[in-house]
Amino acid sequence: MDHLPKDPVLLLSVVNTELRDYYPSLDALCEDKHVGKDTIIGALRSIDYEYDERKNQFV
């Protein structure tokens, strides 16, 4: 996650923007950014956000 923010609130903003503008799914974002899906999910779960596949956003 060297190229993504470590702070979960900033990470939320960056990831949701990337998902909205560039990626059709969290899997596609993780593959392109070379980051584990569980890493992002865990960081955002720590601030009570979960990935909604239907919306392709963390809510």
CHARMM internal coordinates of N, CA and C (Angstrom, degrees):
IC EDIT
DIST 1 N 1 CA 1.4475
DIST 1 CA 1 C 1.5234
ANGL 1 N 1 CA 1 C 110.75
DIST 1 C 2 N 1.2979
ANGL 1 CA 1 C 2 N 117.31
DIHE 1 N 1 CA 1 C 2 N 26.12
DIST 2 N 2 CA 1.4591
ANGL 1 C 2 N 2 CA 120.90
DIHE 1 CA 1 C 2 N 2 CA -177.52
DIST 2 CA 2 C 1.5230
ANGL 2 N 2 CA 2 C 112.79
DIHE 1 C 2 N 2 CA 2 C -60.05
DIST 2 C 3 N 1.3070
ANGL 2 CA 2 C 3 N 117.42
DIHE 2 N 2 CA 2 C 3 N -31.43
DIST 3 N 3 CA 1.4545
ANGL 2 C 3 N 3 CA 121.16
DIHE 2 CA 2 C 3 N 3 CA -176.50
DIST 3 CA 3 C 1.5289
ANGL 3 N 3 CA 3 C 112.64
DIHE 2 C 3 N 3 CA 3 C -96.83
DIST 3 C 4 N 1.3154
ANGL 3 CA 3 C 4 N 117.80
DIHE 3 N 3 CA 3 C 4 N 2.73
DIST 4 N 4 CA 1.4611
ANGL 3 C 4 N 4 CA 123.21
DIHE 3 CA 3 C 4 N 4 CA 176.42
DIST 4 CA 4 C 1.5218
ANGL 4 N 4 CA 4 C 109.28
DIHE 3 C 4 N 4 CA 4 C -116.06
DIST 4 C 5 N 1.3387
ANGL 4 CA 4 C 5 N 117.06
DIHE 4 N 4 CA 4 C 5 N 149.34
DIST 5 N 5 CA 1.4687
ANGL 4 C 5 N 5 CA 119.52
DIHE 4 CA 4 C 5 N 5 CA -179.67
DIST 5 CA 5 C 1.5268
ANGL 5 N 5 CA 5 C 112.25
DIHE 4 C 5 N 5 CA 5 C -60.37
DIST 5 C 6 N 1.3070
ANGL 5 CA 5 C 6 N 116.10
DIHE 5 N 5 CA 5 C 6 N 145.43
DIST 6 N 6 CA 1.4654
ANGL 5 C 6 N 6 CA 121.57
DIHE 5 CA 5 C 6 N 6 CA 177.27
DIST 6 CA 6 C 1.5337
ANGL 6 N 6 CA 6 C 110.78
DIHE 5 C 6 N 6 CA 6 C -83.42
DIST 6 C 7 N 1.3261
ANGL 6 CA 6 C 7 N 116.42
DIHE 6 N 6 CA 6 C 7 N -30.88
DIST 7 N 7 CA 1.4548
ANGL 6 C 7 N 7 CA 120.93
DIHE 6 CA 6 C 7 N 7 CA 178.70
DIST 7 CA 7 C 1.5328
ANGL 7 N 7 CA 7 C 109.23
DIHE 6 C 7 N 7 CA 7 C -67.57
DIST 7 C 8 N 1.3388
ANGL 7 CA 7 C 8 N 118.05
DIHE 7 N 7 CA 7 C 8 N 123.91
DIST 8 N 8 CA 1.4622
ANGL 7 C 8 N 8 CA 120.56
DIHE 7 CA 7 C 8 N 8 CA -175.52
DIST 8 CA 8 C 1.5369
ANGL 8 N 8 CA 8 C 114.66
DIHE 7 C 8 N 8 CA 8 C -59.44
DIST 8 C 9 N 1.3255
ANGL 8 CA 8 C 9 N 118.00
DIHE 8 N 8 CA 8 C 9 N -34.28
DIST 9 N 9 CA 1.4725
ANGL 8 C 9 N 9 CA 119.65
DIHE 8 CA 8 C 9 N 9 CA -179.87
DIST 9 CA 9 C 1.5303
ANGL 9 N 9 CA 9 C 110.36
DIHE 8 C 9 N 9 CA 9 C -69.32
DIST 9 C 10 N 1.3181
ANGL 9 CA 9 C 10 N 116.28
DIHE 9 N 9 CA 9 C 10 N -42.60
DIST 10 N 10 CA 1.4661
ANGL 9 C 10 N 10 CA 119.44
DIHE 9 CA 9 C 10 N 10 CA 176.38
DIST 10 CA 10 C 1.5279
ANGL 10 N 10 CA 10 C 110.63
DIHE 9 C 10 N 10 CA 10 C -67.00
DIST 10 C 11 N 1.3195
ANGL 10 CA 10 C 11 N 116.44
DIHE 10 N 10 CA 10 C 11 N -39.30
DIST 11 N 11 CA 1.4597
ANGL 10 C 11 N 11 CA 121.04
DIHE 10 CA 10 C 11 N 11 CA 177.68
DIST 11 CA 11 C 1.5189
ANGL 11 N 11 CA 11 C 110.57
DIHE 10 C 11 N 11 CA 11 C -59.46
DIST 11 C 12 N 1.3081
ANGL 11 CA 11 C 12 N 117.21
DIHE 11 N 11 CA 11 C 12 N -42.84
DIST 12 N 12 CA 1.4658
ANGL 11 C 12 N 12 CA 121.76
DIHE 11 CA 11 C 12 N 12 CA 178.34
DIST 12 CA 12 C 1.5225
ANGL 12 N 12 CA 12 C 110.46
DIHE 11 C 12 N 12 CA 12 C -56.17
DIST 12 C 13 N 1.3055
ANGL 12 CA 12 C 13 N 116.65
DIHE 12 N 12 CA 12 C 13 N -48.35
DIST 13 N 13 CA 1.4597
ANGL 12 C 13 N 13 CA 121.13
DIHE 12 CA 12 C 13 N 13 CA -178.89
DIST 13 CA 13 C 1.5277
ANGL 13 N 13 CA 13 C 111.55
DIHE 12 C 13 N 13 CA 13 C -62.08
DIST 13 C 14 N 1.3146
ANGL 13 CA 13 C 14 N 116.00
DIHE 13 N 13 CA 13 C 14 N -47.24
DIST 14 N 14 CA 1.4658
ANGL 13 C 14 N 14 CA 120.52
DIHE 13 CA 13 C 14 N 14 CA -178.42
DIST 14 CA 14 C 1.5288
ANGL 14 N 14 CA 14 C 110.86
DIHE 13 C 14 N 14 CA 14 C -64.84
DIST 14 C 15 N 1.3189
ANGL 14 CA 14 C 15 N 117.13
DIHE 14 N 14 CA 14 C 15 N -47.49
DIST 15 N 15 CA 1.4679
ANGL 14 C 15 N 15 CA 120.56
DIHE 14 CA 14 C 15 N 15 CA -176.99
DIST 15 CA 15 C 1.5241
ANGL 15 N 15 CA 15 C 110.74
DIHE 14 C 15 N 15 CA 15 C -64.63
DIST 15 C 16 N 1.3266
ANGL 15 CA 15 C 16 N 118.13
DIHE 15 N 15 CA 15 C 16 N -45.71
DIST 16 N 16 CA 1.4623
ANGL 15 C 16 N 16 CA 119.28
DIHE 15 CA 15 C 16 N 16 CA -179.51
DIST 16 CA 16 C 1.5306
ANGL 16 N 16 CA 16 C 111.63
DIHE 15 C 16 N 16 CA 16 C -65.15
DIST 16 C 17 N 1.3184
ANGL 16 CA 16 C 17 N 117.53
DIHE 16 N 16 CA 16 C 17 N -35.75
DIST 17 N 17 CA 1.4620
ANGL 16 C 17 N 17 CA 120.22
DIHE 16 CA 16 C 17 N 17 CA 176.18
DIST 17 CA 17 C 1.5186
ANGL 17 N 17 CA 17 C 110.80
DIHE 16 C 17 N 17 CA 17 C -65.48
DIST 17 C 18 N 1.3288
ANGL 17 CA 17 C 18 N 116.13
DIHE 17 N 17 CA 17 C 18 N -45.37
DIST 18 N 18 CA 1.4710
ANGL 17 C 18 N 18 CA 120.48
DIHE 17 CA 17 C 18 N 18 CA 178.99
DIST 18 CA 18 C 1.5434
ANGL 18 N 18 CA 18 C 110.58
DIHE 17 C 18 N 18 CA 18 C -62.08
DIST 18 C 19 N 1.3214
ANGL 18 CA 18 C 19 N 116.74
DIHE 18 N 18 CA 18 C 19 N -43.07
DIST 19 N 19 CA 1.4629
ANGL 18 C 19 N 19 CA 120.15
DIHE 18 CA 18 C 19 N 19 CA 179.01
DIST 19 CA 19 C 1.5277
ANGL 19 N 19 CA 19 C 110.73
DIHE 18 C 19 N 19 CA 19 C -63.12
DIST 19 C 20 N 1.2973
ANGL 19 CA 19 C 20 N 116.65
DIHE 19 N 19 CA 19 C 20 N -42.17
DIST 20 N 20 CA 1.4674
ANGL 19 C 20 N 20 CA 120.88
DIHE 19 CA 19 C 20 N 20 CA -179.04
DIST 20 CA 20 C 1.5321
ANGL 20 N 20 CA 20 C 111.40
DIHE 19 C 20 N 20 CA 20 C -66.40
DIST 20 C 21 N 1.3248
ANGL 20 CA 20 C 21 N 116.63
DIHE 20 N 20 CA 20 C 21 N -43.45
DIST 21 N 21 CA 1.4605
ANGL 20 C 21 N 21 CA 120.23
DIHE 20 CA 20 C 21 N 21 CA -170.25
DIST 21 CA 21 C 1.5258
ANGL 21 N 21 CA 21 C 115.75
DIHE 20 C 21 N 21 CA 21 C -93.53
DIST 21 C 22 N 1.3427
ANGL 21 CA 21 C 22 N 117.31
DIHE 21 N 21 CA 21 C 22 N -27.54
DIST 22 N 22 CA 1.4650
ANGL 21 C 22 N 22 CA 118.23
DIHE 21 CA 21 C 22 N 22 CA -169.40
DIST 22 CA 22 C 1.5234
ANGL 22 N 22 CA 22 C 117.46
DIHE 21 C 22 N 22 CA 22 C -130.52
DIST 22 C 23 N 1.3249
ANGL 22 CA 22 C 23 N 118.70
DIHE 22 N 22 CA 22 C 23 N -22.78
DIST 23 N 23 CA 1.4609
ANGL 22 C 23 N 23 CA 119.68
DIHE 22 CA 22 C 23 N 23 CA -170.46
DIST 23 CA 23 C 1.5236
ANGL 23 N 23 CA 23 C 111.93
DIHE 22 C 23 N 23 CA 23 C -123.89
DIST 23 C 24 N 1.3349
ANGL 23 CA 23 C 24 N 116.83
DIHE 23 N 23 CA 23 C 24 N 137.14
DIST 24 N 24 CA 1.4662
ANGL 23 C 24 N 24 CA 120.45
DIHE 23 CA 23 C 24 N 24 CA 179.43
DIST 24 CA 24 C 1.5289
ANGL 24 N 24 CA 24 C 113.52
DIHE 23 C 24 N 24 CA 24 C -78.87
DIST 24 C 25 N 1.3472
ANGL 24 CA 24 C 25 N 116.41
DIHE 24 N 24 CA 24 C 25 N -11.09
DIST 25 N 25 CA 1.4677
ANGL 24 C 25 N 25 CA 119.35
DIHE 24 CA 24 C 25 N 25 CA -178.37
DIST 25 CA 25 C 1.5250
ANGL 25 N 25 CA 25 C 109.99
DIHE 24 C 25 N 25 CA 25 C -161.63
DIST 25 C 26 N 1.3227
ANGL 25 CA 25 C 26 N 114.96
DIHE 25 N 25 CA 25 C 26 N 163.80
DIST 26 N 26 CA 1.4650
ANGL 25 C 26 N 26 CA 120.24
DIHE 25 CA 25 C 26 N 26 CA 175.59
DIST 26 CA 26 C 1.5280
ANGL 26 N 26 CA 26 C 110.22
DIHE 25 C 26 N 26 CA 26 C -65.30
DIST 26 C 27 N 1.3136
ANGL 26 CA 26 C 27 N 117.05
DIHE 26 N 26 CA 26 C 27 N -36.45
DIST 27 N 27 CA 1.4659
ANGL 26 C 27 N 27 CA 120.12
DIHE 26 CA 26 C 27 N 27 CA 178.12
DIST 27 CA 27 C 1.5295
ANGL 27 N 27 CA 27 C 111.46
DIHE 26 C 27 N 27 CA 27 C -59.80
DIST 27 C 28 N 1.3284
ANGL 27 CA 27 C 28 N 116.68
DIHE 27 N 27 CA 27 C 28 N -42.67
DIST 28 N 28 CA 1.4669
ANGL 27 C 28 N 28 CA 120.90
DIHE 27 CA 27 C 28 N 28 CA -179.77
DIST 28 CA 28 C 1.5319
ANGL 28 N 28 CA 28 C 110.53
DIHE 27 C 28 N 28 CA 28 C -64.67
DIST 28 C 29 N 1.3280
ANGL 28 CA 28 C 29 N 117.16
DIHE 28 N 28 CA 28 C 29 N -42.22
DIST 29 N 29 CA 1.4616
ANGL 28 C 29 N 29 CA 121.06
DIHE 28 CA 28 C 29 N 29 CA 178.07
DIST 29 CA 29 C 1.5220
ANGL 29 N 29 CA 29 C 110.39
DIHE 28 C 29 N 29 CA 29 C -61.65
DIST 29 C 30 N 1.3175
ANGL 29 CA 29 C 30 N 116.35
DIHE 29 N 29 CA 29 C 30 N -48.05
DIST 30 N 30 CA 1.4718
ANGL 29 C 30 N 30 CA 120.48
DIHE 29 CA 29 C 30 N 30 CA -178.19
DIST 30 CA 30 C 1.5223
ANGL 30 N 30 CA 30 C 112.10
DIHE 29 C 30 N 30 CA 30 C -62.54
DIST 30 C 31 N 1.3238
ANGL 30 CA 30 C 31 N 116.21
DIHE 30 N 30 CA 30 C 31 N -40.76
DIST 31 N 31 CA 1.4623
ANGL 30 C 31 N 31 CA 119.93
DIHE 30 CA 30 C 31 N 31 CA 179.05
DIST 31 CA 31 C 1.5286
ANGL 31 N 31 CA 31 C 110.46
DIHE 30 C 31 N 31 CA 31 C -64.13
DIST 31 C 32 N 1.3118
ANGL 31 CA 31 C 32 N 116.70
DIHE 31 N 31 CA 31 C 32 N -45.13
DIST 32 N 32 CA 1.4577
ANGL 31 C 32 N 32 CA 120.84
DIHE 31 CA 31 C 32 N 32 CA -178.33
DIST 32 CA 32 C 1.5294
ANGL 32 N 32 CA 32 C 112.12
DIHE 31 C 32 N 32 CA 32 C -67.59
DIST 32 C 33 N 1.3249
ANGL 32 CA 32 C 33 N 117.05
DIHE 32 N 32 CA 32 C 33 N -38.35
DIST 33 N 33 CA 1.4682
ANGL 32 C 33 N 33 CA 122.04
DIHE 32 CA 32 C 33 N 33 CA -177.80
DIST 33 CA 33 C 1.5308
ANGL 33 N 33 CA 33 C 112.73
DIHE 32 C 33 N 33 CA 33 C -87.69
DIST 33 C 34 N 1.3322
ANGL 33 CA 33 C 34 N 116.83
DIHE 33 N 33 CA 33 C 34 N -5.23
DIST 34 N 34 CA 1.4630
ANGL 33 C 34 N 34 CA 121.88
DIHE 33 CA 33 C 34 N 34 CA -179.39
DIST 34 CA 34 C 1.5261
ANGL 34 N 34 CA 34 C 111.95
DIHE 33 C 34 N 34 CA 34 C 57.51
DIST 34 C 35 N 1.3227
ANGL 34 CA 34 C 35 N 114.62
DIHE 34 N 34 CA 34 C 35 N 49.50
DIST 35 N 35 CA 1.4636
ANGL 34 C 35 N 35 CA 120.76
DIHE 34 CA 34 C 35 N 35 CA 178.83
DIST 35 CA 35 C 1.5228
ANGL 35 N 35 CA 35 C 107.97
DIHE 34 C 35 N 35 CA 35 C -131.12
DIST 35 C 36 N 1.3156
ANGL 35 CA 35 C 36 N 115.90
DIHE 35 N 35 CA 35 C 36 N 144.56
DIST 36 N 36 CA 1.4504
ANGL 35 C 36 N 36 CA 120.56
DIHE 35 CA 35 C 36 N 36 CA 179.92
DIST 36 CA 36 C 1.5226
ANGL 36 N 36 CA 36 C 112.03
DIHE 35 C 36 N 36 CA 36 C -70.14
DIST 36 C 37 N 1.3018
ANGL 36 CA 36 C 37 N 115.46
DIHE 36 N 36 CA 36 C 37 N 133.99
DIST 37 N 37 CA 1.4600
ANGL 36 C 37 N 37 CA 121.00
DIHE 36 CA 36 C 37 N 37 CA 178.45
DIST 37 CA 37 C 1.5274
ANGL 37 N 37 CA 37 C 110.70
DIHE 36 C 37 N 37 CA 37 C -57.43
DIST 37 C 38 N 1.3268
ANGL 37 CA 37 C 38 N 116.37
DIHE 37 N 37 CA 37 C 38 N -41.04
DIST 38 N 38 CA 1.4669
ANGL 37 C 38 N 38 CA 120.61
DIHE 37 CA 37 C 38 N 38 CA -179.94
DIST 38 CA 38 C 1.5266
ANGL 38 N 38 CA 38 C 111.92
DIHE 37 C 38 N 38 CA 38 C -63.58
DIST 38 C 39 N 1.3171
ANGL 38 CA 38 C 39 N 117.58
DIHE 38 N 38 CA 38 C 39 N -30.06
DIST 39 N 39 CA 1.4621
ANGL 38 C 39 N 39 CA 121.48
DIHE 38 CA 38 C 39 N 39 CA 178.42
DIST 39 CA 39 C 1.5259
ANGL 39 N 39 CA 39 C 110.47
DIHE 38 C 39 N 39 CA 39 C -64.81
DIST 39 C 40 N 1.3271
ANGL 39 CA 39 C 40 N 115.89
DIHE 39 N 39 CA 39 C 40 N -47.91
DIST 40 N 40 CA 1.4681
ANGL 39 C 40 N 40 CA 120.13
DIHE 39 CA 39 C 40 N 40 CA 179.64
DIST 40 CA 40 C 1.5177
ANGL 40 N 40 CA 40 C 110.43
DIHE 39 C 40 N 40 CA 40 C -67.42
DIST 40 C 41 N 1.3198
ANGL 40 CA 40 C 41 N 116.92
DIHE 40 N 40 CA 40 C 41 N -46.38
DIST 41 N 41 CA 1.4720
ANGL 40 C 41 N 41 CA 120.49
DIHE 40 CA 40 C 41 N 41 CA -179.75
DIST 41 CA 41 C 1.5231
ANGL 41 N 41 CA 41 C 110.30
DIHE 40 C 41 N 41 CA 41 C -59.33
DIST 41 C 42 N 1.3145
ANGL 41 CA 41 C 42 N 117.75
DIHE 41 N 41 CA 41 C 42 N -43.97
DIST 42 N 42 CA 1.4600
ANGL 41 C 42 N 42 CA 121.43
DIHE 41 CA 41 C 42 N 42 CA -179.80
DIST 42 CA 42 C 1.5160
ANGL 42 N 42 CA 42 C 112.95
DIHE 41 C 42 N 42 CA 42 C -63.66
DIST 42 C 43 N 1.3290
ANGL 42 CA 42 C 43 N 116.45
DIHE 42 N 42 CA 42 C 43 N -43.28
DIST 43 N 43 CA 1.4646
ANGL 42 C 43 N 43 CA 120.42
DIHE 42 CA 42 C 43 N 43 CA 179.79
DIST 43 CA 43 C 1.5194
ANGL 43 N 43 CA 43 C 111.07
DIHE 42 C 43 N 43 CA 43 C -63.79
DIST 43 C 44 N 1.3120
ANGL 43 CA 43 C 44 N 116.89
DIHE 43 N 43 CA 43 C 44 N -41.75
DIST 44 N 44 CA 1.4676
ANGL 43 C 44 N 44 CA 119.57
DIHE 43 CA 43 C 44 N 44 CA -177.56
DIST 44 CA 44 C 1.5237
ANGL 44 N 44 CA 44 C 112.27
DIHE 43 C 44 N 44 CA 44 C -80.41
DIST 44 C 45 N 1.3020
ANGL 44 CA 44 C 45 N 116.55
DIHE 44 N 44 CA 44 C 45 N -25.52
DIST 45 N 45 CA 1.4658
ANGL 44 C 45 N 45 CA 119.65
DIHE 44 CA 44 C 45 N 45 CA 173.59
DIST 45 CA 45 C 1.5342
ANGL 45 N 45 CA 45 C 110.16
DIHE 44 C 45 N 45 CA 45 C -65.84
DIST 45 C 46 N 1.3307
ANGL 45 CA 45 C 46 N 116.23
DIHE 45 N 45 CA 45 C 46 N -29.94
DIST 46 N 46 CA 1.4701
ANGL 45 C 46 N 46 CA 120.26
DIHE 45 CA 45 C 46 N 46 CA 179.88
DIST 46 CA 46 C 1.5314
ANGL 46 N 46 CA 46 C 112.43
DIHE 45 C 46 N 46 CA 46 C -64.48
DIST 46 C 47 N 1.3292
ANGL 46 CA 46 C 47 N 116.71
DIHE 46 N 46 CA 46 C 47 N -18.98
DIST 47 N 47 CA 1.4686
ANGL 46 C 47 N 47 CA 120.20
DIHE 46 CA 46 C 47 N 47 CA 175.01
DIST 47 CA 47 C 1.5306
ANGL 47 N 47 CA 47 C 110.57
DIHE 46 C 47 N 47 CA 47 C -114.31
DIST 47 C 48 N 1.3334
ANGL 47 CA 47 C 48 N 114.90
DIHE 47 N 47 CA 47 C 48 N 25.25
DIST 48 N 48 CA 1.4741
ANGL 47 C 48 N 48 CA 123.31
DIHE 47 CA 47 C 48 N 48 CA 173.31
DIST 48 CA 48 C 1.5264
ANGL 48 N 48 CA 48 C 115.13
DIHE 47 C 48 N 48 CA 48 C 66.73
DIST 48 C 49 N 1.3244
ANGL 48 CA 48 C 49 N 116.78
DIHE 48 N 48 CA 48 C 49 N 36.25
DIST 49 N 49 CA 1.4574
ANGL 48 C 49 N 49 CA 120.95
DIHE 48 CA 48 C 49 N 49 CA 174.02
DIST 49 CA 49 C 1.5243
ANGL 49 N 49 CA 49 C 108.90
DIHE 48 C 49 N 49 CA 49 C -114.58
DIST 49 C 50 N 1.3194
ANGL 49 CA 49 C 50 N 115.47
DIHE 49 N 49 CA 49 C 50 N 140.48
DIST 50 N 50 CA 1.4630
ANGL 49 C 50 N 50 CA 122.62
DIHE 49 CA 49 C 50 N 50 CA 178.54
DIST 50 CA 50 C 1.5219
ANGL 50 N 50 CA 50 C 108.43
DIHE 49 C 50 N 50 CA 50 C -124.87
DIST 50 C 51 N 1.3193
ANGL 50 CA 50 C 51 N 115.94
DIHE 50 N 50 CA 50 C 51 N 149.95
DIST 51 N 51 CA 1.4594
ANGL 50 C 51 N 51 CA 120.94
DIHE 50 CA 50 C 51 N 51 CA 178.82
DIST 51 CA 51 C 1.5179
ANGL 51 N 51 CA 51 C 109.95
DIHE 50 C 51 N 51 CA 51 C -78.39
DIST 51 C 52 N 1.3166
ANGL 51 CA 51 C 52 N 116.59
DIHE 51 N 51 CA 51 C 52 N 128.51
DIST 52 N 52 CA 1.4656
ANGL 51 C 52 N 52 CA 123.43
DIHE 51 CA 51 C 52 N 52 CA 175.96
DIST 52 CA 52 C 1.5227
ANGL 52 N 52 CA 52 C 106.94
DIHE 51 C 52 N 52 CA 52 C -107.51
DIST 52 C 53 N 1.3292
ANGL 52 CA 52 C 53 N 116.17
DIHE 52 N 52 CA 52 C 53 N 106.25
DIST 53 N 53 CA 1.4683
ANGL 52 C 53 N 53 CA 120.83
DIHE 52 CA 52 C 53 N 53 CA -177.08
DIST 53 CA 53 C 1.5212
ANGL 53 N 53 CA 53 C 111.78
DIHE 52 C 53 N 53 CA 53 C -60.74
DIST 53 C 54 N 1.3046
ANGL 53 CA 53 C 54 N 116.81
DIHE 53 N 53 CA 53 C 54 N -37.66
DIST 54 N 54 CA 1.4664
ANGL 53 C 54 N 54 CA 121.11
DIHE 53 CA 53 C 54 N 54 CA -178.08
DIST 54 CA 54 C 1.5278
ANGL 54 N 54 CA 54 C 111.02
DIHE 53 C 54 N 54 CA 54 C -62.50
DIST 54 C 55 N 1.3244
ANGL 54 CA 54 C 55 N 116.16
DIHE 54 N 54 CA 54 C 55 N -41.99
DIST 55 N 55 CA 1.4616
ANGL 54 C 55 N 55 CA 121.52
DIHE 54 CA 54 C 55 N 55 CA 179.47
DIST 55 CA 55 C 1.5196
ANGL 55 N 55 CA 55 C 112.73
DIHE 54 C 55 N 55 CA 55 C -87.74
DIST 55 C 56 N 1.3292
ANGL 55 CA 55 C 56 N 116.28
DIHE 55 N 55 CA 55 C 56 N -14.92
DIST 56 N 56 CA 1.4683
ANGL 55 C 56 N 56 CA 122.93
DIHE 55 CA 55 C 56 N 56 CA -174.80
DIST 56 CA 56 C 1.5310
ANGL 56 N 56 CA 56 C 110.54
DIHE 55 C 56 N 56 CA 56 C 54.10
DIST 56 C 57 N 1.3281
ANGL 56 CA 56 C 57 N 114.85
DIHE 56 N 56 CA 56 C 57 N 46.13
DIST 57 N 57 CA 1.4579
ANGL 56 C 57 N 57 CA 122.24
DIHE 56 CA 56 C 57 N 57 CA -179.27
DIST 57 CA 57 C 1.5217
ANGL 57 N 57 CA 57 C 109.16
DIHE 56 C 57 N 57 CA 57 C -149.80
DIST 57 C 58 N 1.3156
ANGL 57 CA 57 C 58 N 115.82
DIHE 57 N 57 CA 57 C 58 N 158.42
DIST 58 N 58 CA 1.4555
ANGL 57 C 58 N 58 CA 120.31
DIHE 57 CA 57 C 58 N 58 CA 169.31
DIST 58 CA 58 C 1.5202
ANGL 58 N 58 CA 58 C 107.12
DIHE 57 C 58 N 58 CA 58 C -88.76
DIST 58 C 59 N 1.3208
ANGL 58 CA 58 C 59 N 115.43
DIHE 58 N 58 CA 58 C 59 N 128.35
DIST 59 N 59 CA 1.4747
ANGL 58 C 59 N 59 CA 121.05
DIHE 58 CA 58 C 59 N 59 CA -177.40
DIST 59 CA 59 C 1.5044
ANGL 59 N 59 CA 59 C 110.32
DIHE 58 C 59 N 59 CA 59 C -128.10
END
COOR INIT
IC SEED 1 N 1 CA 1 C
IC BUILD
